[in-house]
Every structure is written in C-alpha cells, then in structure tokens.
Amino acid sequence: MRSYTVGRIWGIPIRINVSLLVFLPILAWLIGSGQQIALYTGLINRFAPVPLDASVLRSGVIPWIIGVTAALGLFVGVLLHELGHSWVARRYDLEIVSITLWVFGGLARFDAIPRAWNREFWIAIAGPVTSVLVGLCCAALVRVVPSRFPVVVFVFGWLAVVNVTLAVFNLLPAFPMDGGRILRALLARSRPYGVATRIAARIGVTFALVFAVVGVLAFNPVLILVALFVYGAATAETRLSLLDDLLEGSTVADVMDTSVETLSVDDTVSTFVDLMMRRHRTAFPVVDEGTVVGLVTLDDLRAQPRTDEWTTLVGDVMGPPPMRVDAAADAFDTLAELGERNADYALVEADGRIVGTVSQESFLTAVEIRQGIGVPR
C-alpha cells in the first residue's frame, strides 16, 4: 500500500502507510472495549500507587478517549523503537533511507545490510531495549500522575505494559523480528552470512507455523496475520540472501547488455512494435538530437489504440527517462535500487558514456547461470 511522508527526525523521512490509517480506528475500538479496559486495569493496579476503578473508565465517552490516545501512543512507541535501531545504525555510518509505520509496527530501511555480526547485533537489540525504556518511563509516569486523572494514569499504564510485552515478543528468535536478526548475528560469528540467514529464516518459518496453529485453535485472527507476515518475510529474506550470495563480487558491467538500441521521438509506434518483435525486448530509450529524453515500454503501447500505431509518435507516448547506473556499481545493490524505484530498466554509464543497458531480467539471467554452473556461496 502507498505510504506518505509526514515529517523528518534526524533527517530521516518518517512515513505513514495507508494500512496504519485503516488499522488505527480498529485498534482504538479494541483498546476502548470494556473487556480490554477491565483486563489492563487489573494489571496497572499492580504498580499504580492508587488503584483505578474500571467502572469509571468504562463510562460515557471515556473508552473512546482511552482507545484513541492509547492507539496513537502505541505507534509513538513504535516510532521510538525504530529510532533506537536508527540511532545505533548511524553510529556505524549507515544511512537510514526511511522509517515507515504500518499495520505490523515499524520498519527502518537502511541503505545497506550490516553484514558484520556485531553491527547487526547491536542495531537489532537497540529496538527492544528502547521499547523497554519507553515502558519503564511510562510506568514511572503512572506513579507521579495525580490519581484525579484516571484516564491519563490508565493510558500510561497501558503503554508501559504493552511496550514491555512487545519488546519481549520482538526478542523471539523468529526471523525477521529483532530476535531473529539477533540470532542471525550470533550465527554469523562462525558461519557465512548467507548460511546464517537461511538458518534464522528456517527458524522463523517454524515460529510462523506455530503462530498459525495457535491462532487457529484460539480463534485469534491477529496471531494468524502475524504468522502470515513472519512466514512471508522470512522466506523473502532467504531469497534475498541467496541473490546476494550469487551476485557477490559482481558489478553492473558483469550482467549488462552491451547493445544500446534507441528510438527517436519522431519514430512511430509501429516502428517500436517492429523493434520489440525483432529484439524480444519490451523497453527502449528514446533520444532527441542525441540526448536520451524518455523511455518507451510495452505498457505505454497497451495504453494506445492499435489503429493509431502508424501515426502516433513515440515521443507522444513515452515515459520519463530511465534511471542511470554506473558500470562499476555493485550488482546486488543496483538490483535492489531497481526494485525500490519500481523500475525494470536502466542505462549503464562509464566515463560519462552510455555503454549498455541493464534490467531485472538481466540480473535474473545472471543468477540462473550462476546457479546452473554451481558458483560457490
């Protein structure tokens, strides 16, 4: 789903995913339900200086106030959790691309994967440590907020319990949660990084299956969703690790297509069709007086009536110019950049000249060949 940037902290873009906007009202309703208030009141009263009265908290519009403020407070805690990861990552000179808050919590994206085991260990553990500190701060506030403000006491108490609980849950060795990343870091002390990733991912898949079984038996849809997320993320990380291993040491020059065929802005769409059929490619750069000004793709053709292909010019249907990458750039990093930009095609440059093209298909072909010839990993 689409995400929107709502601000910056330490220069890091903070993004809100649409899934969170949909989920927040549901979460507020769940927290404000009478059953949840009664349950957490009993827990909070174990460390609150003055016991809370659940009947007062469940009257009138108070449950709605509790639900909304607690739900917002939870995701403030999630943001602090991700900032904990980011603070340590910055100590290791890693660039944080963005922090996104979504239905399953938060995600801090780095410009590179920290492959040194000690770096990943400290970055991963910083999140749960931050959540525990947030929980302890909220518990301390419970003891100092006057008892005549029971709603405030309850919200801080709820946040104390939930932040500590989430920190403990996050430490389960179920990749890709923080506990799984900590496990991978420890495994990587004595194993290749890719092997450590695959072991941690398999353990994550096992946890996902356990979550799914418990969720079905307990009729808990939230746990089932968590199981699906953990399973999908763990298997995706395994594939990513395999790609990284197979492309290790390769540059864009090793996988690029050295033929650079272009179309002119004055060519017709029918010329583009003929070129696709002859070259079995679906994207070509478009030039105007020797300068690349756009990219025409098969998707652009689909948007045009077939009857107009003899008169419509390529310059009228092309998209923006393709991205450019350096021939000496790391192959895996470039593949990741193509994915992040949702691009399938790029021009390859060397010494200021265009020397080739590269696409996601180029990388997949290179990976298939390396798998076939048994490249050691």
N, C-alpha and C positions, 0 to 999 in steps of 0.2 A: 504494500500500500504506500501511497505518497506520504512524504514527510515534509514538514515546514520548519525552517529555521526561525526561532523565536528570540534568539539573543546569543551572546558570546560570554564565556568566562575564561580568563587567561588566554584570550584569543581563540578559544575552541568553539566552533559553532555548536549551539545546543538546538537539537531538532526534536519536534514532536510528531510522532507517527499518527496517522488517522486512526489506527486501531486503538490507540490510547484514548482518543477523544470519544470513541464509541464505547470503550470499556469503563471509563471513569463514572458515568452515571449509574451503570450496573453495580460497580464496586461501592459507590456511595449508598445505594439502596441496600446492598448486602450488609455493609457495616452498620447501617442505621436500623436494621431489623431488630425487633425486640429480643430475639434469641441471642444474637451476637452481643448486644449490649449487656444482657444478663450474664453471659459467659465471661466476657472480659472484665466486667465489674468485679466478679469474684477473684480474678487473677490480680487485678490492680489493687484490690483491698489488702493483698498480702504485703505490699510495700508502701501503700499510701498512709500518711500519718493519721488522716481522718477517713473512716470508711465512707464509701459512696453509697447512695441509695439508688438502686436500679430503677425503682418505680418513678422517681423524679426524672431520671434520664430518658425514660420511655414515654413521657407525657408530651402532648401538643406537638409543636414543630421541632422540638429538641432533637429527636432522632435524625431528622433531615440535616440539621446543623452539624451534628456529630458526623454523619455519613460523609457530607461534602468536605468538611475540614480535615477529617482523618484520611480520606482518599487522596486529597491534594498533598497532605503531609507525608503520606507514604511515598509518593513519587518525588517529593523533595529529598527524602531519604535515599531513594534510588539514585537520584542525580548526584548526591554526595558520595554514594558508593562508587559510581563511575568516575567521579573526580578524584577519589582515592587512588583508583587504578592509574588515572592520568597523571597525577602528581608524581608518582614513583616513575612512570614511564618517561616523564620529562627529565627526571634526574639522570636517566640513561640516554638522553638526547634523542629520544624517539618523538616523532611528530604525531600529534593526535589529530586525525582528519576531522572527526566529529564525534559528538555524543548524542545518541538517539534514544528517546524514551518511547517505549511501545508497550503493547499489552502484556508481554512477559517480563517487563522490567526495563533494563537499560542495556545499551551496547556502545562501548567506546571503541572506535575504529582507529587503528594505528597505520602509519604509512608503511610499516614493515613488521614482519613477525619476529619477535625477540627469540632467536634460536639458542642463545646462551642460557643454560638451565637456570643459573642463579638469577638472571634478569627476569625470566618468566616467573620464577617462584615468587620473587618479591612483588612484582607487578600484580600477580594473581591474588596473593594473600592480602594485599593492601585494601581490596574491596571489602571483604568480610570484616577486617579489623576496623575499617571506617564505620561499617554498619553497627558493630558492637559499641563503638564510641558514641555514635548517634543515639543508640538505645540507652546507654548509661546516662547521657546528657538529658534525655527525655525523662528518665527515671528520677534524676536529681531535681528536675523542674517540678515533678509531681509532689515532691516533699516541700517545695518552697511556695508553690502557688496557693493562695488563700483558699480554704475549703468552701468559701461562699461562691466560688466559681467552679462548680462541679463539672460543667461541660469541658472547661479547659483542662481540669485535672484528668478527666477521662481520656481526652484526645491525646495528651502527652503520655498517659499511662499505656494507652493502646499502641502508640508509636514505639514506646520502649519495648513492649512485649514482641511486637511484630518485627522490628528491626533486628533484635537479637535472634528471633526464630528464623528469619530469612538468612541471617549470617550463618547459622548452624546448618540450615538446609543447603545453602550455597557451597558449603565445605564437603558435601557428599562427593566421593570420587566418581561423579557421573559427568564425563566429558559431554558438552563443552562448558559446564558450570565451573566456577572458580576452583572447586575441589578437584575436578578433572584436570584442569590446567596445572594445578599444583602437583598432582600425581604425574602428569607428563614431564614436568620439570625434574622431578626426582628420578623418574625412569631414565631421563636423558643424561643423567650423570654418568651412566655406564653403558648406554646404548646409543645407536644413531638416532637422530631426531625423528626421522620418519618411522622407525620401528617403535619408538616411544609413543608417537602419536597414534599409531594403529592399535597398540595395546590399550592405551587410555580410551580410545574410541570404542573398542570392543566392550570394555567395562561399562562405558556409558550406555551402549545399546542394551546390555544386560539390565542396568538400572531402569532403562526406559520400559523394558518388558515387565519388570516388577511393578513399576508405577501403573502400567496399563492394567495388569491383572488386579491389583489392589483397587484401582479406580473403578473397574467394572464390578467387582464384588461389593464395594462400598457404595456403589451408585454415585460416584463423585466425578462429575464431568470435568472439573478443573484439573484433577490429577490425570485424567485421560489426555487432556490437551497438553499438559506438561510432558507426558510420556511421548506424545507425537513430536513435540518440539525437540526434546532431547534426542530422540531417535534420528530425526531428520538432520539436526545439527551435527551429531556425532558421525553419521555416515558421510555428510558433506565434507567434514574436516578430514576424514580419511581419504576421500578422493582428492582434496586439495593437497594433502601431504604427498600423495602418490605423484601428482602432477609436478609438485615442487622437486621431488627426487629425480624424476625423469628428465626435467629440464635444467637440473643443476649444472652450472658451468656454461650453459648455452646463452648466446646473445641473440638479438633480433636478426642479425646477419646470418645466423645459422639456420633460421627457419623461414626467412623471407623468400618471396618470389621476385626474381631479379627482372622479370619483364614488367615494364610500366606502359600500359596501353591507356590512351586517353581519348576522350571525345571532345569535340568543340561545342561551344554554346550554340553554334549555328547548325549543328547536325540535327537531323530529325530523329524522332523516337524510333522510327523504323530502322535507322542505322544502329541505334542502341540494341534493338532486338536482334538484328543480324550478328552483332558482335558478341552478344551473350550466347547465342546458339553456337557460334564458331569456337569461342574460347571457354565455354562452360563455366563462366563466372557471372555473378549477379550484381556486381558493383564496379563502376569505373569513375575515375576522377574526370572532371570537366575543366577544360582550360579556355582561357580567353586571352589572346595575344601572348601565349607562352606562360601565363600565370594560372595556377590552379584556383578556381573560383567556386567550385562546388563538387558534389558527389551525386551521381545518379544511380539508383538502385532498382531492383526488381519491384520493391514496394512502391516506388514512385510510378512505375509503369502500371501497376494494378489500379492506381487511382485515376488513370486516364481511359477514356473511351477508346476502344480498339480502332474505331473508324477514323480517329484523328491522328493516328500514329504517323501518317505520311506528311502531315502539315504541321504538327506540333513540334516545336524545337526543344532540344534537350535543355537549353538554358531556361525554358519556361517551367520545367517540371523538376529540376534538380534540387537537392537539398543543400545544406551548408557544406563548406569544405571539410574534408576528412581530417582527423587528427594526424599529427606528425610525431614520429618517434625516431630516436637516434639508433643507427645501426649497431652501436656498441652497447645499447641498453640491455639489461638483464631480461632474458626471455620470459621468465615466470612473472616478474614484476610488470612487464608490458601486457601479458595476458590478463593479469588482474586489473590493470588500468582499463583495458578494453571492456572488461565486464562491468567495472564501476561506472563507466560512461555509457554503458548500453550500446557500445559501438562494435561493429563487426569487421571494420576495415580501417587501415591506417597507411599513410605514406611513410616510407623509410628514408631518412636523410643521412648523409655522410659528407662532411666538409662543405655543408651548405647546398649540396646537390641531392636531388631525389634519385636514389639508387635501386629502389624496389618497393614492393607493397607487402603487407602482411595482414592476415585476417585470422579470426578464431579458428577457421578451418585449417590454416597453415600450422597452427600450434597443435591441433588435434592430430594432424597427419604426422608431425614430428614425434609426438608422443606414441602414436600407434607403431611407427617404425622402431622407436627405441624399445618399446615393449617386445616387439617381434624379434629383434636381434639380441634381446637379453642384456640390455645395458645394466650394469651392476648398480645397486642402490642400497 
